[in-house]
Amino acid sequence: MAPGTSIVDDGDFLESGQTIEEYIRAAFETEDAMSITKALGMVARASSMSQLARDVGMSRSALYRALSGDRNPEFATILKVMKALGLKLRSEPGNGHAGDKTAA
């Protein structure tokens, strides 16, 4: 995410798969768990929260709470939400990743 930008609270722009993908990518680039959770919540609310709750196996209200950005949901919940939204979590090396023997 570019300096000076932030995850917005209005999900009206989340209409296409590409926009959703870019929005989630930007949230992950913050490396902030609450921003990621809140972004997933925005995408969930822009789609069908009721259907997503069924797909994830949670009540709608529990899913709203988990994705509010006010708490840290279980990692398993994040994975289930991403899968139900058609998103994949991928890993790629960054600066100083665990396998880098030259990192200080």
C-alpha positions as YAML, in Angstrom:
chain: A
units: angstrom
residues:
- id: 1
  name: MET
  ca: [0.00, 0.00, 0.00]
- id: 2
  name: ALA
  ca: [1.36, 3.41, -0.88]
- id: 3
  name: PRO
  ca: [2.37, 5.78, 1.94]
- id: 4
  name: GLY
  ca: [-0.52, 7.95, 3.00]
- id: 5
  name: THR
  ca: [-3.19, 5.46, 1.90]
- id: 6
  name: SER
  ca: [-5.32, 3.33, 4.14]
- id: 7
  name: ILE
  ca: [-7.97, 0.65, 4.11]
- id: 8
  name: VAL
  ca: [-11.28, 2.48, 3.65]
- id: 9
  name: ASP
  ca: [-14.51, 1.76, 5.48]
- id: 10
  name: ASP
  ca: [-16.89, 2.00, 2.51]
- id: 11
  name: GLY
  ca: [-17.28, -1.30, 0.65]
- id: 12
  name: ASP
  ca: [-19.35, 0.14, -2.22]
- id: 13
  name: PHE
  ca: [-16.36, 0.00, -4.56]
- id: 14
  name: LEU
  ca: [-15.90, -3.77, -4.07]
- id: 15
  name: GLU
  ca: [-17.82, -4.84, -7.16]
- id: 16
  name: SER
  ca: [-15.31, -6.81, -9.24]
- id: 17
  name: GLY
  ca: [-13.04, -9.73, -8.47]
- id: 18
  name: GLN
  ca: [-9.99, -7.71, -9.46]
- id: 19
  name: THR
  ca: [-10.94, -4.83, -7.15]
- id: 20
  name: ILE
  ca: [-11.48, -7.26, -4.28]
- id: 21
  name: GLU
  ca: [-8.14, -8.95, -4.96]
- id: 22
  name: GLU
  ca: [-6.31, -5.59, -4.99]
- id: 23
  name: TYR
  ca: [-8.10, -4.47, -1.81]
- id: 24
  name: ILE
  ca: [-7.15, -7.65, 0.07]
- id: 25
  name: ARG
  ca: [-3.58, -7.47, -1.26]
- id: 26
  name: ALA
  ca: [-3.30, -3.88, 0.00]
- id: 27
  name: ALA
  ca: [-4.56, -4.98, 3.41]
- id: 28
  name: PHE
  ca: [-1.93, -7.74, 3.60]
- id: 29
  name: GLU
  ca: [0.76, -5.26, 2.61]
- id: 30
  name: THR
  ca: [0.02, -3.30, 5.79]
- id: 31
  name: GLU
  ca: [1.21, -6.37, 7.75]
- id: 32
  name: ASP
  ca: [-1.39, -5.38, 10.34]
- id: 33
  name: ALA
  ca: [-3.72, -8.16, 11.49]
- id: 34
  name: MET
  ca: [-6.58, -5.79, 12.29]
- id: 35
  name: SER
  ca: [-6.38, -4.14, 8.84]
- id: 36
  name: ILE
  ca: [-6.47, -7.55, 7.17]
- id: 37
  name: THR
  ca: [-9.40, -8.69, 9.30]
- id: 38
  name: LYS
  ca: [-11.30, -5.46, 8.67]
- id: 39
  name: ALA
  ca: [-10.67, -5.71, 4.90]
- id: 40
  name: LEU
  ca: [-11.99, -9.28, 4.85]
- id: 41
  name: GLY
  ca: [-15.03, -8.02, 6.74]
- id: 42
  name: MET
  ca: [-15.58, -5.27, 4.16]
- id: 43
  name: VAL
  ca: [-15.43, -7.80, 1.32]
- id: 44
  name: ALA
  ca: [-17.76, -10.12, 3.21]
- id: 45
  name: ARG
  ca: [-20.30, -7.34, 3.79]
- id: 46
  name: ALA
  ca: [-20.07, -6.27, 0.13]
- id: 47
  name: SER
  ca: [-21.01, -9.80, -0.89]
- id: 48
  name: SER
  ca: [-23.53, -11.96, 0.97]
- id: 49
  name: MET
  ca: [-22.67, -12.19, 4.64]
- id: 50
  name: SER
  ca: [-25.45, -14.72, 5.22]
- id: 51
  name: GLN
  ca: [-24.17, -17.06, 2.49]
- id: 52
  name: LEU
  ca: [-20.58, -16.58, 3.62]
- id: 53
  name: ALA
  ca: [-21.55, -17.48, 7.19]
- id: 54
  name: ARG
  ca: [-23.15, -20.69, 5.93]
- id: 55
  name: ASP
  ca: [-20.08, -21.49, 3.80]
- id: 56
  name: VAL
  ca: [-17.74, -20.89, 6.73]
- id: 57
  name: GLY
  ca: [-19.94, -22.76, 9.22]
- id: 58
  name: MET
  ca: [-20.54, -19.84, 11.59]
- id: 59
  name: SER
  ca: [-23.54, -17.81, 12.58]
- id: 60
  name: ARG
  ca: [-23.90, -14.51, 10.79]
- id: 61
  name: SER
  ca: [-23.48, -12.53, 14.01]
- id: 62
  name: ALA
  ca: [-20.34, -14.49, 15.00]
- id: 63
  name: LEU
  ca: [-18.86, -13.84, 11.57]
- id: 64
  name: TYR
  ca: [-19.63, -10.11, 11.85]
- id: 65
  name: ARG
  ca: [-17.86, -10.04, 15.22]
- id: 66
  name: ALA
  ca: [-14.88, -12.05, 13.94]
- id: 67
  name: LEU
  ca: [-14.40, -9.73, 10.95]
- id: 68
  name: SER
  ca: [-15.09, -6.44, 12.72]
- id: 69
  name: GLY
  ca: [-11.42, -5.52, 12.99]
- id: 70
  name: ASP
  ca: [-11.85, -5.13, 16.75]
- id: 71
  name: ARG
  ca: [-10.55, -8.60, 17.61]
- id: 72
  name: ASN
  ca: [-8.16, -11.28, 16.41]
- id: 73
  name: PRO
  ca: [-10.16, -14.16, 14.93]
- id: 74
  name: GLU
  ca: [-8.64, -17.61, 14.84]
- id: 75
  name: PHE
  ca: [-6.37, -18.21, 11.87]
- id: 76
  name: ALA
  ca: [-8.62, -21.11, 10.84]
- id: 77
  name: THR
  ca: [-11.51, -18.64, 10.56]
- id: 78
  name: ILE
  ca: [-9.46, -16.35, 8.32]
- id: 79
  name: LEU
  ca: [-8.55, -19.31, 6.09]
- id: 80
  name: LYS
  ca: [-12.18, -20.43, 5.86]
- id: 81
  name: VAL
  ca: [-13.37, -16.91, 5.02]
- id: 82
  name: MET
  ca: [-10.71, -16.47, 2.34]
- id: 83
  name: LYS
  ca: [-11.58, -19.83, 0.79]
- id: 84
  name: ALA
  ca: [-15.31, -19.03, 0.83]
- id: 85
  name: LEU
  ca: [-14.55, -15.68, -0.86]
- id: 86
  name: GLY
  ca: [-12.52, -17.47, -3.53]
- id: 87
  name: LEU
  ca: [-9.22, -16.06, -2.28]
- id: 88
  name: LYS
  ca: [-5.98, -17.96, -1.71]
- id: 89
  name: LEU
  ca: [-3.34, -17.19, 0.88]
- id: 90
  name: ARG
  ca: [0.13, -17.53, -0.59]
- id: 91
  name: SER
  ca: [3.55, -17.20, 0.94]
- id: 92
  name: GLU
  ca: [6.50, -15.52, -0.69]
- id: 93
  name: PRO
  ca: [9.91, -14.64, 0.70]
- id: 94
  name: GLY
  ca: [10.45, -11.10, 1.88]
- id: 95
  name: ASN
  ca: [13.46, -9.28, 3.22]
- id: 96
  name: GLY
  ca: [15.10, -11.26, 5.98]
- id: 97
  name: HIS
  ca: [12.84, -14.30, 5.59]
- id: 98
  name: ALA
  ca: [13.49, -17.32, 7.80]
- id: 99
  name: GLY
  ca: [15.59, -19.19, 5.24]
- id: 100
  name: ASP
  ca: [17.92, -16.21, 4.62]
- id: 101
  name: LYS
  ca: [21.19, -16.97, 6.41]
- id: 102
  name: THR
  ca: [22.54, -13.49, 5.57]
- id: 103
  name: ALA
  ca: [19.82, -11.63, 7.48]
- id: 104
  name: ALA
  ca: [20.99, -9.97, 10.67]
...
